[in-house]
Amino acid sequence: MPLPEIKTDENGEYFFFPPGELTANGEQMTADEGELSIDIFETPTELILQSTIAGVKISDLELSLHGDMLTIRGRRHHDVPASARPLFAECYWGSFSRSIILPVEVRADEASAVLRSGVLTLTLPKRHRSTIPVREIDG
């Protein structure tokens, strides 16, 4: 299964796209979209984000990173006969999105995304800021 492509726009912002699709447009989540639940973990060198997105095809998934804002968008398709009457309807079907501000700067050009058994895992290497030493001069 191919992994999402990483591309940049004319402003140097990074986007992660389903293979063969370039559809990121920065739109806000609409009222008819569900919100995705996520977990974020931190190691000394990277952020690891995980989300359960069972039933989502990689072609229906879009990830984008604008500065420190990470956005995950997708769609779950629900195939049920038109004549079927729901007895319980607890699952969310349709479009979803989630945007979060990352707690640290990351190196988007080295990020990776894997969809395995309905769990999306993003690995975002941290960008460590270098410091400039200051020395005092008498006089």
ABEGO torsion letter per residue (X at the ends): XBBBBBBBBAAGBBBBBBBGBBABAGBBBBAABBBBBBBBBBBAABBBBBBBABGBBAAABBBBBBEABBBBBBBBBBBBBAABBBABBABBBEBBBBBBBBABBBBAAABBBBBBGGBBBBBBBBBBBBBBBBBBBBX
